[in-house]
């Protein structure tokens, strides 16, 4: 991937994150930390898109170079404000010396702008796209000022993020550590580029291609973006395995639910709970399915055969089925026999037979596990309905 491709990709990530954080900013417009965070992300995104936008509107590439680097400097200042204000909310005094940090960065930014202006005025054909650091000393000063500020800002942010990675909230802790690692890679990029700029100015051969620096800056920017937003989206990752388990259980109970409680083809119709269930709420849909199965069972109790338990217990003993599994087999046999009886026109009893009811677990996972076993045994030969003419009283 080319450097421009990486920039566009990172800019798209920044666009999503800036829009995401804008929602928080609209909800809490009086929080300086949020302004700093949103401003930092937005300026970083604009700096990555600056070359493409400038080329599209025909802006002087030299002006584009300055605009891009100023945006980055402003973004770093805004992120420092975010860290300081966030830390100030968690402690009574600041550990970061925000005013001193911003002053140093502002001085370096002014030095960069002045050096750029001197270079533009002194060079007959200034070219900041293909900088000649060996002959253009003003441009060299501007580049060194920028890299010094860049490295200093990310170094301070890495230190701050690592300091606050001791937070109690696990995803805040992980986000700060990710941010610190990303800022560390950005600092590595700045150090690498600064050393290479000096080597170029001194006409010393480079030990390896300068394009290698694309790797640490890409990792750094991604680490910063991910670390900043991880406390917001990280907790949802913990729900993914649970949601997958609920979806699997919902699918596994489908056959039993279709047989008993389907609104059109089930043994007991018109049991579907009112109101459409959101497709994305897997847990809610699973609860509905479990409740509808239990409701169908309650409606079928008047068709239960009281002799099923003794017959199934005797036959299951030969197969080694005992304890909780035996309860699932008996329940499946009762339901299967009741469904068959209802389908063949057997007259329901006026009052349900007095049978020992299976203990319904209190939590959803245990209920699903029991009904899943019932669904398995429902179609097993062991639960084949008895002859209603000889087995039903």
For each residue, the residues with C-beta under 8 A, 3 or more apart:
1: 5 6 9
2: 5 6
3: 6 7 211 214
4: 7 8 51 52
5: 1 2 8 9
6: 1 2 3 9 10 214 218
7: 3 4 10 11 48 49 51 52
8: 4 5 11 12 48 49 52
9: 1 5 6 12 13
10: 6 7 13 14 48 218 221 222 225
11: 7 8 14 15 45 48 49
12: 8 9 15 16
13: 9 10 16 17 222 225
14: 10 11 17 18 41 42 44 45 48 225
15: 11 12 18 19 45
16: 12 13 19 20
17: 13 14 20 21 41 45 225 228 229
18: 14 15 21 22 38 41 42 45
19: 15 16 22 23
20: 16 17 23 24 229 232
21: 17 18 24 25 34 37 38 41 229
22: 18 19 25 26 38
23: 19 20 26 27
24: 20 21 27 28 34 38
25: 21 22 28 29 31 34 35 38
26: 22 23 29
27: 23 24
28: 24 25 31 34
29: 25 26
30:
31: 25 28 34 35 85
32: 35 36 81 85
33: 36 37 81 82 85 86 89
34: 21 24 25 28 31 37 38 82
35: 25 31 32 38 39 78 81
36: 32 33 39 40 78 79 80 81 82 83 85
37: 21 33 34 40 41 78 79 82 228
38: 18 21 22 24 25 34 35 41 42
39: 35 36 42 43 74 75 78 81
40: 36 37 43 44 75 76 78 79 82
41: 14 17 18 21 37 38 44 45 75 225 228
42: 14 18 38 39 45 46 75
43: 39 40 46 47 71 72 74 75 78
44: 14 40 41 47 48 71 72 75 221
45: 11 14 15 17 18 41 42 48 49
46: 42 43 49 50 71
47: 43 44 50 68 69 71 72 75
48: 7 8 10 11 14 44 45
49: 7 8 11 45 46 52 53
50: 46 47 53 54 64 67 68 71
51: 4 7 54 55 64 68
52: 4 7 8 49 55 56
53: 49 50 56 57 59
54: 50 51 57 58 59 61 63 64 67
55: 51 52 58 59 64
56: 52 53
57: 53 54
58: 54 55
59: 53 54 55 63 64 67
60: 63 64
61: 54 64 65 127 128 129
62: 65 66 116 120 126 127 128 129
63: 54 59 60 66 67
64: 50 51 54 55 59 60 61 67 68
65: 61 62 68 69 116 128 129
66: 62 63 69 70 113 116 128
67: 50 54 59 63 64 70 71
68: 47 50 51 64 65 71 72
69: 47 65 66 72 73 112 146
70: 66 67 73 74 109 112 113
71: 43 44 46 47 50 67 68 74 75
72: 43 44 47 68 69 75 76 146 150
73: 69 70 76 77 105 108 109 112 146 149 150
74: 39 43 70 71 77 78
75: 39 40 41 42 43 44 47 71 72 78 79
76: 40 72 73 79 80 105 149 150 153 154 157
77: 73 74 80 81 102 105 106 153
78: 35 36 37 39 40 43 74 75 81 82
79: 36 37 40 75 76 82 83 153 157 224
80: 36 76 77 83 84 96 98 101 102 105 153 156 157
81: 32 33 35 36 39 77 78 84 85 98 102
82: 33 34 36 37 40 78 79 85 86
83: 36 79 80 86 87 96 157 160 161 164
84: 80 81 87 88 94 96 98
85: 31 32 33 36 81 82 88 89
86: 33 82 83 89 90 164
87: 83 84 90 91 94 95 96 160 164
88: 84 85 91 94
89: 33 85 86
90: 86 87 164
91: 87 88 94 95
92:
93:
94: 84 87 88 91 97 98
95: 87 91 160 163
96: 80 83 84 87 101 156 160
97: 94 100 101
98: 80 81 84 94 101 102
99: 102 103
100: 97 103 104
101: 80 96 97 98 104 105 152 153 156
102: 77 80 81 98 99 105 106
103: 99 100 106 107
104: 100 101 107 108 149 152
105: 73 76 77 80 101 102 108 109 149 152 153
106: 77 102 103 109 110
107: 103 104 110 111
108: 73 104 105 111 112 145 146 148 149 152
109: 70 73 105 106 112 113 145 149
110: 106 107 113 114
111: 107 108 114 115 141 142 145
112: 69 70 73 108 109 115 116 142 143 145 146 149
113: 66 70 109 110 116 117 142
114: 110 111 117 118 142
115: 111 112 118 119 138 139 141 142 145
116: 62 65 66 112 113 119 120 128 138 139 142
117: 113 114 120 121
118: 114 115 121 122 138
119: 115 116 122 123 126 128 136 138 139 142
120: 62 116 117 123 126
121: 117 118
122: 118 119 138
123: 119 120 126 127 136
124:
125:
126: 62 119 120 123 136 139
127: 61 62 123 130 131 132
128: 61 62 65 66 116 119 131 139
129: 61 62 65
130: 127
131: 127 128 136 139 143
132: 127 135 136 139
133: 136 139 140 143 197 200 201
134: 200 201 202 203
135: 132
136: 119 123 126 131 132 133 139 140
137: 140 141 201
138: 115 116 118 119 122 141 142
139: 115 116 119 126 128 131 132 133 136 142 143
140: 133 136 137 143 144 197 201
141: 111 115 137 138 144 145
142: 111 112 113 114 115 116 119 138 139 145 146
143: 112 131 133 139 140 146 147 197
144: 140 141 147 148 194 197 198
145: 108 109 111 112 115 141 142 148 149
146: 69 72 73 108 112 142 143 149 150
147: 143 144 150 151 190 193 194 197
148: 108 144 145 151 152 190 194
149: 73 76 104 105 108 109 112 145 146 152 153
150: 72 73 76 146 147 153 154 186 190
151: 147 148 154 155 187 190 191 194
152: 101 104 105 108 148 149 155 156
153: 76 77 79 80 101 105 149 150 156 157
154: 76 150 151 157 158 183 184 186 187 190 220
155: 151 152 158 159 183 187
156: 80 96 101 152 153 159 160
157: 76 79 80 83 153 154 160 161 179 180 183
158: 154 155 161 162 179 180 183 184 187
159: 155 156 162 163 180
160: 83 87 95 96 156 157 163 164
161: 83 157 158 164 165 176 177 179 180 183 227
162: 158 159 165 176 177 180
163: 95 159 160 166
164: 83 86 87 90 160 161 167 172 176
165: 161 162 173 176 177 180
166: 163 173
167: 164 172 173 176
168: 172 173
169: 172 173 231
170: 173 174 234
171: 174 175 230 231 234 235
172: 164 167 168 169 175 176 231
173: 165 166 167 168 169 170 176 177
174: 170 171 177 178 230 234
175: 171 172 178 179 226 227 228 229 230 231 234
176: 161 162 164 165 167 172 173 179 180 227
177: 161 162 165 173 174 180 181 227
178: 174 175 181 182 223 226 227 230
179: 157 158 161 175 176 182 183 223 224 226 227 228
180: 157 158 159 161 162 165 176 177 183 184 227
181: 177 178 184 185 223 227
182: 178 179 185 186 219 220 221 222 223 224 225 226 227
183: 154 155 157 158 161 179 180 186 187 220 223 224
184: 154 158 180 181 187 188 220
185: 181 182 188 189 216 217 219 220 223
186: 150 154 182 183 189 190 216 217 220 221 223 224
187: 151 154 155 158 183 184 190 191 220
188: 184 185 191 192 216 220
189: 185 186 192 193 213 216 217 220
190: 147 148 150 151 154 186 187 193 194
191: 151 187 188 194 195
192: 188 189 195 196 212 213 216
193: 147 189 190 196 197 210 213
194: 144 147 148 151 190 191 197 198
195: 191 192 198 199
196: 192 193 199 200 206 210 213
197: 133 140 143 144 147 193 194 200 201
198: 144 194 195 201 202
199: 195 196 202 204 205 206
200: 133 134 196 197 203 204 206
201: 133 134 137 140 197 198
202: 134 198 199
203: 134 200
204: 199 200
205: 199
206: 196 199 200 209 210
207:
208: 212
209: 206 212
210: 193 196 206 213
211: 3 214
212: 192 208 209 215
213: 189 192 193 196 210 216 217
214: 3 6 211 217 218
215: 212 218 219
216: 185 186 188 189 192 213 219 220
217: 185 186 189 213 214 220 221
218: 6 10 214 215 221 222
219: 182 185 215 216 222 223
220: 154 182 183 184 185 186 187 188 189 216 217 223 224
221: 10 44 182 186 217 218 224 225
222: 10 13 182 218 219 225 226
223: 178 179 181 182 183 185 186 219 220 226 227
224: 79 179 182 183 186 220 221 227 228
225: 10 13 14 17 41 182 221 222 228 229
226: 175 178 179 182 222 223 229 230
227: 161 175 176 177 178 179 180 181 182 223 224 230
228: 17 37 41 175 179 224 225
229: 17 20 21 175 225 226 232 233
230: 171 174 175 178 226 227 233 234
231: 169 171 172 175 234
232: 20 229
233: 229 230 236 237
234: 170 171 174 175 230 231 237 238
235: 171 238 239
236: 233 239 240
237: 233 234 240
238: 234 235 241 242
239: 235 236 242 243
240: 236 237 243 244
241: 238 244 245
242: 238 239 245 246 283
243: 239 240 246 247 282 283
244: 240 241 247 248
245: 241 242 248 249
246: 242 243 249 250 282 283 285 286
247: 243 244 250 251 282
248: 244 245 251 252
249: 245 246 252 253 286 368 372
250: 246 247 253 254 282 285 286 289
251: 247 248 254
252: 248 249 372 375
253: 249 250 256 257 286 289 290 293 368 371 372 375
254: 250 251 257 258 289
255: 258 259 375 378 379
256: 253 259 260 293 371 374 375 378
257: 253 254 260 261 262 266 289 292 293
258: 254 255 261 262 265 266
259: 255 256 262 266 267 339 378
260: 256 257 266 267 268 292 293 296 297 300 335 339
261: 257 258 266 267 268 271 272 292 293 295 296
262: 257 258 259 265 266 269
263: 266 269 270 271 272
264: 269
265: 258 262
266: 257 258 259 260 261 262 263 269 271 296
267: 259 260 261 296 300 338 339 342 343
268: 260 261 271 295 296 299 300
269: 262 263 264 266
270: 263
271: 261 263 266 268 292 295 296 299
272: 261 263 292
273: 277 288 291 292
274:
275:
276:
277: 273 281 284 285 288
278: 281 284 285
279: 285
280:
281: 277 278 284 285
282: 243 246 247 250 285 286
283: 242 243 246 286 287 364
284: 277 278 281 287 288
285: 246 250 277 278 279 281 282 288 289
286: 246 249 250 253 282 283 289 290 364 368
287: 283 284 290 291 364
288: 273 277 284 285 291 292
289: 250 253 254 257 285 286 292 293
290: 253 286 287 293 294 364 367 368 371
291: 273 287 288 294 295
292: 257 260 261 271 272 273 288 289 295 296
293: 253 256 257 260 261 289 290 296 297 371
294: 290 291 297 298 360
295: 261 268 271 291 292 298 299
296: 260 261 266 267 268 271 292 293 299 300
297: 260 293 294 300 301 335
298: 294 295 301
299: 268 271 295 296 302
300: 260 267 268 296 297 303 304 335 338 339 342
301: 297 298 304 338 352 353 355
302: 299 348 349 350 351 352
303: 300 337 338 339 341 342 346 348 349
304: 300 301 308 334 337 338 352 353 355
305: 308 334 337 338 341 353 386 391 392 393
306: 309 353 354 355 393
307: 310 311 386 391 392 393
308: 304 305 311 312 330 333 334 337 386
309: 306 312 313 330 334 355 356
310: 307 313 314
311: 307 308 314 315 333 386 391
312: 308 309 315 316 326 329 330 333 382 383
313: 309 310 316 317 326 330
314: 310 311 317 318
315: 311 312 318 319 382
316: 312 313 319 321 322 326 329 330 382
317: 313 314 320 321 322
318: 314 315
319: 315 316 382
320: 317
321: 316 317 325 326 329 382
322: 316 317 325 326
323: 326 327
324: 327 328 370
325: 321 322 328 329 373
326: 312 313 316 321 322 323 329 330
327: 323 324 330 331 358 370
328: 324 325 331 332 370 373 374 376 377
329: 312 316 321 325 326 332 333 377 380 382 383
330: 308 309 312 313 316 326 327 333 334 358
331: 327 328 334 335 358 370 374 377
332: 328 329 335 336 373 374 375 376 377 378 380 383
333: 308 311 312 329 330 336 337 377 382 383
334: 304 305 308 309 330 331 337 338 355
335: 260 297 300 331 332 338 339 374 378
336: 332 333 339 340 378 383 384 385
337: 303 304 305 308 333 334 340 341 383 385 386
338: 267 300 301 303 304 305 334 335 341 342
339: 259 260 267 300 303 335 336 342 343
340: 336 337 343 344 385 388
341: 303 305 337 338 344 346 385 388 392
342: 267 300 303 338 339 346 348
343: 267 339 340
344: 340 341 388
345:
346: 303 341 342 388 392
347:
348: 302 303 342
349: 302 303 352 353
350: 302
351: 302
352: 301 302 304 349 355
353: 301 304 305 306 349
354: 306
355: 301 304 306 309 334 352
356: 309
357:
358: 327 330 331 370
359:
360: 294 367 370
361: 366 367 369 370
362: 366
363: 366 367
364: 283 286 287 290 367 368
365: 368 369
366: 361 362 363 369 370
367: 290 360 361 363 364 370 371
368: 249 253 286 290 364 365 371 372
369: 361 365 366 372 373
370: 324 327 328 331 358 360 361 366 367 373 374
371: 253 256 290 293 367 368 374 375
372: 249 252 253 368 369 375 376
373: 325 328 332 369 370 376 377
374: 256 328 331 332 335 370 371 377 378
375: 252 253 255 256 332 371 372 378 379
376: 328 332 372 373 379 380
377: 328 329 331 332 333 373 374 380 382 383
378: 255 256 259 332 335 336 374 375 383
379: 255 375 376 383
380: 329 332 376 377 383
381: 384
382: 312 315 316 319 321 329 333 377
383: 312 329 332 333 336 337 377 378 379 380
384: 336 381
385: 336 337 340 341 388
386: 305 307 308 311 337 390 391 392
387: 390 391
388: 340 341 344 346 385 391 392
389: 392
390: 386 387
391: 305 307 311 386 387 388
392: 305 307 341 346 386 388 389
393: 305 306 307
